[in-house]
C-alpha cells in the first residue's frame, strides 16, 4: 500500500478521475479499479470518502457477485 501522504496529495486528480468514470454509469469497486488502474483497496478508500461527503451513492441491491455499484451524485 502506498504512503498515506502520497495518496492525499493525489486526491483531487483521483477524485475527478473516479467521478468521470462514474458519470458513464454505476460501477463496482473491481470495475472502477480495472478502469482506473488503481488497486481495489485505494478505490474503496476514495469511494468511502466521496460517499461520506455526498459525491457518490451506492445502489440499494448488490450485484449477483455481491458487489455494490456506486454512482456519481449530481450536485447543483
Protein Blocks (a to p, Z undefined) as FASTA:
>chain_A
ZZfklmmmmmmmmmmmmmmmmmnoccdfklmmmmnopafklmmmmmmmmmmnopaccdfb
dcfkopacddddddZZ
